[in-house]
Amino acid sequence: MNVAVFGGSFNPPHVAHVLACALLLSVEDVERVLLVPTYRHPLAKSLAPFEDRVFMCELAMIDLPRVEVSRVEQSIDGDSLTLRTLERLAETRPDWRLRLVVGADILAEAQRWYRFDAIEKLAPLIVLGRVGFDTPRAPLVILPDVSSTYVRTAVARGAWNELEGVVPRSVVEHIRARKLYGAPT
């Protein structure tokens, strides 16, 4: 089975993540997308609790049955490194042919990743277009220019109206209920 591995902080997930999964399933030779929230960020980035991010990913992807949210990084000691995650997936699911999903912006940072050459061998890349990053490896489709940073900032300001059309409603409801990202009470 061909499986696209789409990792990230998903802090929180937003519509560009949902659209990316739908795009992958529509145009790439993959039967499943594995969404992999980061368990422990290697750069010590502040994240909402893992359980909340996993749940928000599940909420965001509920209408895409061939997208599975994975907790694989929770079972790996140390910081979340893409190579470790891919090696664990290859070990536990030898029947899967892995492809790694990255944004076009990541290609410029490849030299900063731990053993990027080994990553590409283990899981050849699928590159998604991003606004402002032109690369021949990216498809013509460009995902909306939205980021989790923008979402967190809007939440902290109580600007809930700015999240309409940017974050799945169920994710916004979870953020409000759990008072994540400095959400006002």
Secondary structure per residue as TSV (DSSP state, phi and psi in degrees):
chain	resnum	aa	ss	phi	psi
A	1	M	-	360.0	135.1
A	2	N	E	-86.6	122.5
A	3	V	E	-125.4	124.9
A	4	A	E	-88.7	124.0
A	5	V	E	-99.0	116.0
A	6	F	E	-117.4	98.6
A	7	G	E	-100.2	160.0
A	8	G	E	169.6	174.2
A	9	S	-	-70.9	-36.6
A	10	F	-	47.7	57.2
A	11	N	S	-121.3	62.6
A	12	P	S	-99.8	172.5
A	13	P	-	-70.5	149.7
A	14	H	-	-139.0	-175.7
A	15	V	H	-65.0	-28.7
A	16	A	H	-64.4	-34.7
A	17	H	H	-66.5	-43.4
A	18	V	H	-63.6	-47.3
A	19	L	H	-63.0	-37.1
A	20	A	H	-60.8	-43.7
A	21	C	H	-64.4	-43.9
A	22	A	H	-62.0	-41.4
A	23	L	H	-62.7	-46.6
A	24	L	H	-57.4	-46.0
A	25	L	H	-68.6	-26.6
A	26	S	H	-84.0	-38.5
A	27	V	H	-116.0	-15.5
A	28	E	S	-100.3	158.6
A	29	D	S	-83.6	68.5
A	30	V	-	-133.3	143.3
A	31	E	S	-93.8	-21.0
A	32	R	E	-149.2	149.0
A	33	V	E	-113.2	128.6
A	34	L	E	-104.2	111.0
A	35	L	E	-88.6	122.0
A	36	V	E	-120.9	95.8
A	37	P	E	-66.8	139.2
A	38	T	-	-63.3	132.9
A	39	Y	S	-86.1	-52.9
A	40	R	S	-132.7	110.0
A	41	H	-	-64.6	131.3
A	42	P	T	-66.2	-19.0
A	43	L	T	-103.4	18.6
A	44	A	-	56.4	32.0
A	45	K	-	-65.2	137.8
A	46	S	-	-71.0	125.9
A	47	L	-	-128.1	152.1
A	48	A	-	-62.8	159.3
A	49	P	-	-52.7	142.7
A	50	F	H	-53.1	-45.9
A	51	E	H	-59.9	-38.7
A	52	D	H	-66.5	-42.2
A	53	R	H	-67.7	-38.6
A	54	V	H	-62.1	-47.8
A	55	F	H	-62.4	-41.9
A	56	M	H	-64.4	-36.4
A	57	C	H	-63.5	-43.0
A	58	E	H	-61.9	-42.4
A	59	L	H	-62.0	-45.8
A	60	A	H	-64.1	-32.9
A	61	M	T	-101.4	10.4
A	62	I	T	-57.3	-30.2
A	63	D	T	-89.2	4.4
A	64	L	-	-118.7	86.2
A	65	P	T	-64.3	-18.3
A	66	R	T	-92.5	11.8
A	67	V	E	-105.7	125.9
A	68	E	E	-117.5	132.2
A	69	V	E	-90.1	126.7
A	70	S	-	-109.9	142.4
A	71	R	-	-102.7	20.5
A	72	V	G	-54.3	-37.3
A	73	E	G	-69.0	-21.0
A	74	Q	G	-65.0	-25.7
A	75	S	G	-93.0	3.4
A	76	I	S	-106.7	127.4
A	77	D	S	-69.5	146.8
A	78	G	S	85.1	-169.8
A	79	D	S	-66.1	153.5
A	80	S	-	-74.9	110.4
A	81	L	-	-118.8	134.7
A	82	T	H	-55.4	-42.6
A	83	L	H	-61.5	-44.2
A	84	R	H	-59.9	-42.4
A	85	T	H	-62.8	-47.3
A	86	L	H	-63.9	-40.8
A	87	E	H	-62.3	-41.1
A	88	R	H	-64.7	-42.7
A	89	L	H	-64.1	-42.8
A	90	A	H	-63.9	-35.3
A	91	E	H	-70.8	-43.2
A	92	T	H	-86.6	-20.4
A	93	R	-	-131.9	68.1
A	94	P	T	-64.1	-15.2
A	95	D	T	-80.6	-7.4
A	96	W	-	-92.1	139.0
A	97	R	E	-100.6	111.0
A	98	L	E	-86.7	142.0
A	99	R	E	-129.8	138.0
A	100	L	E	-100.0	128.4
A	101	V	E	-92.3	126.3
A	102	V	E	-136.6	154.8
A	103	G	E	-81.8	155.6
A	104	A	H	-56.5	-28.0
A	105	D	H	-65.0	-26.9
A	106	I	H	-69.4	-32.0
A	107	L	H	-57.9	-34.7
A	108	A	T	-69.4	-21.3
A	109	E	T	-102.5	4.3
A	110	A	G	-53.6	-36.4
A	111	Q	G	-66.6	-18.1
A	112	R	G	-86.1	-14.0
A	113	W	S	-79.3	148.7
A	114	Y	T	-68.9	114.3
A	115	R	T	50.3	55.7
A	116	F	H	-58.8	-33.4
A	117	D	H	-62.2	-40.8
A	118	A	H	-69.1	-34.7
A	119	I	H	-61.2	-48.7
A	120	E	H	-63.1	-32.7
A	121	K	H	-69.7	-44.2
A	122	L	H	-71.8	-36.4
A	123	A	S	-145.0	88.3
A	124	P	-	-50.0	144.5
A	125	L	E	-75.0	145.9
A	126	I	E	-116.5	117.7
A	127	V	E	-101.3	127.4
A	128	L	E	-99.2	138.7
A	129	G	B	-67.5	140.6
A	130	R	B	-130.3	144.2
A	131	V	T	-57.2	130.7
A	132	G	T	86.8	0.9
A	133	F	B	-126.5	108.3
A	134	D	-	-100.6	122.3
A	135	T	-	-148.2	141.5
A	136	P	T	-67.0	-14.6
A	137	R	T	-84.1	-11.1
A	138	A	S	-91.8	147.9
A	139	P	-	-70.8	170.7
A	140	L	S	-68.6	-25.7
A	141	V	-	-73.4	129.5
A	142	I	B	-110.5	129.7
A	143	L	-	-73.9	155.9
A	144	P	-	-56.8	147.7
A	145	D	S	-83.6	79.1
A	146	V	-	-134.4	146.8
A	147	S	-	-135.2	158.5
A	148	S	H	-64.9	-31.4
A	149	T	H	-61.0	-46.1
A	150	Y	H	-58.2	-45.0
A	151	V	H	-62.4	-48.0
A	152	R	H	-60.1	-40.7
A	153	T	H	-64.2	-44.2
A	154	A	H	-62.8	-41.5
A	155	V	H	-62.1	-47.2
A	156	A	H	-61.5	-29.9
A	157	R	H	-85.1	-6.7
A	158	G	T	73.9	20.5
A	159	A	-	-87.7	62.7
A	160	W	G	-59.8	-32.8
A	161	N	G	-63.6	-26.2
A	162	E	G	-71.6	-13.7
A	163	L	G	-90.5	-10.2
A	164	E	T	-63.0	127.2
A	165	G	T	78.9	-0.7
A	166	V	T	-113.5	-32.6
A	167	V	S	-129.6	134.4
A	168	P	-	-53.2	139.4
A	169	R	H	-54.3	-41.4
A	170	S	H	-64.5	-32.3
A	171	V	H	-70.6	-42.7
A	172	V	H	-59.5	-43.6
A	173	E	H	-60.7	-39.5
A	174	H	H	-67.5	-42.3
A	175	I	H	-59.0	-45.2
A	176	R	H	-62.9	-47.8
A	177	A	H	-62.8	-38.4
A	178	R	H	-93.2	-3.7
A	179	K	T	55.0	46.6
A	180	L	G	-80.1	158.8
A	181	Y	G	58.3	31.6
A	182	G	G	74.4	23.9
A	183	A	-	-57.2	132.2
A	184	P	-	-66.3	150.4
A	185	T	-	-85.0	360.0
